Amino acid sequence: MSMVHAASDDGKTYRMEGFWDPRRIHPLRSMILFALGTIIGIAIAGYGLFTAEGTVTHRVPPENLALVNNRPILRTDFIAQTETEFGMPFGETSREQRLKVLDEMIREELFVQRGLELDFPGTDPDTRTALVAAVLQQVVAEVTTRTPSEDELRKFFAANEAAYASEGTMVLRNFLVSAGKGPAATELAQRALAALRAGATPEELRSMGVEEVVPEHASPEQFYFAEKVHIGATLFDRAVTMDSGEVGEPIALPDGLHILQMVKNTHPTPSSFERARSQVLSNFVTEARKRVEDADLRYLRGKADILIAEDYAADYEATEADKP
Amino acid sequence: MVHGPGPFLRWKMCIAAACAALLLAGAGFYWLSHSARLAALMRADPDTVPGDADLAAFAIAYARPVYEQHCASCHGAALQGDRTRGIPALVAHQWLYGGGRVAEIERTILYGIRAGNTKTRHLADMPGFARAVPYPGYALDPLEPGDIRDVVEYLINAAGKPAEADAAERGAQIFARKGQCFDCHERDARGDDAIGAPSLVGSEWLYGTGTRQDLYDSIAGGRQGSCPAWSGTLSPVTIRALAVLVYAASHEAR
């Protein structure tokens, strides 16, 4: 084997003997390998950093149909999109139709990625609105999909039992002694009251000059909330306490004296847990979602650096302090 | 003085090594074969999987423990559902969403029903007509108690059971006009599986057993059932296998 020498700038000579022998330690070989590794590493990193192609994998996992800059297009989404677009089961669509959908999905993915590069979420109002909605959905997804235990639901039901009563209904007659009758109105109202308590019919009261107020297009039996809209809060508050068959004392309102006759008052009846369960579950989830949303917002605020202009800072901080 | 292993011990070591190699090869082969079948299940058109007996059997066996772990607590060990909680039987003949194809079942498992994601099935809710605001976000007037009872009679009559004729006639009008029930449940009350509106004239009920009280409760209080989205929790191939399991169970029941 011939002797090889390498000359350095300072005139020193390094012996190349043993450079190719892996059993021997050779400083020059170590340096060269180190430099080579560094150059290759930087080249790979640079290729990956500055071109999306540098980071792709060449194998598409079975659950995906394509990878666009490493972003997957799921087969399930592709199938749903194809069925929606052509209005037929996936199995009945042609190869051409499927390829068309695939091309559209790749096109969409490319534009979405370009949109992110152009920072549309930072500037475009529609994108921002959609983003807020999507983040909120994501935040509450876990509580929305979690199935609470029966014990949790029963506790929630027990804490809010009144909310699960059936809606009360009433059949109510509302007679009006018009304010236009002047001082005689009070006396007329007393006579009408006595007549009603004696079993007079609405026709008999009409003959006395007392009209029944009948809401347009309304059936006699009404849910509480609807009757409240029809007769107003003042009359309703009195009516809801009346028993079936009871005739109440005249109530003075700006339009005259009202006499209420409760034909039938069906009070709300508490539901059993079993009967109200679906509503309990719905309310439980709604409340949990609200709690999670609030907690998430508090967390985001807590870690954010929010700087408010001087002319708004004090007022804004005051409103923030009021929040739970 | 040190002795090496005797000839007998050497033989035993050789046999043990061969057994280990065989075992490893077997495990490797099983893993490769299992992976290949999972990939085949995922790459197949979902609706064709039940037609491939081997692949369907593989999917069902693969999905069974997952079903027991994640789904049985609501849908029941025998996929029978729970009518008291509005949880549909997966062996029923009627489907809330779609016609029960594997691809449709898979989509429901992936993204859930009212599960709070953008792809979830949630196009409509059943309003509660005995509320001041039956359906937030859509202008809909409440019904009166008598209206609800009339609609109940209409539905009882439509299901072929004895009902009060006058009330049923009035109920039909309310169904088609004031209540706007037809908008989701269609004019013939047979439902719309595109939006998850169930048929109201079939023999299968999601809530209760179709009694007057059950119907009244649903109309008065509204219904909004939900199903979790399993995308992200279970792998796509596991969800595909579950869809095949549910499809198979629903067809066995026929």
Interface residues (C-beta under 8 A of the other chain):
Chain A: P62 E63 L74 R75 T76 D77 I79 A80 E83 P89 F90 G91 A134 Q137 Q138 V140 A141 T144 T145 R146 T147 S166 E167 T169 A218 S219 E221 Q222 F223 F225 A226 V229 E274 R275 A276 R277 S278 Q279 L281 S282 V285 R289
Chain B: L38 A39 M42 R43 D45 P46 D47 T48 S73 C74 T84 R85 G86 R101 A103 E106 R107 L110 G112 R114 A115 G116 N117 T118 K119 A130 R131 A132 P142 E144 P145 G146 D147 Y207 D217 A220 G221 G222 R223 Q224 G225 S226 C227 P228 A229 S235 P236 V237 I239
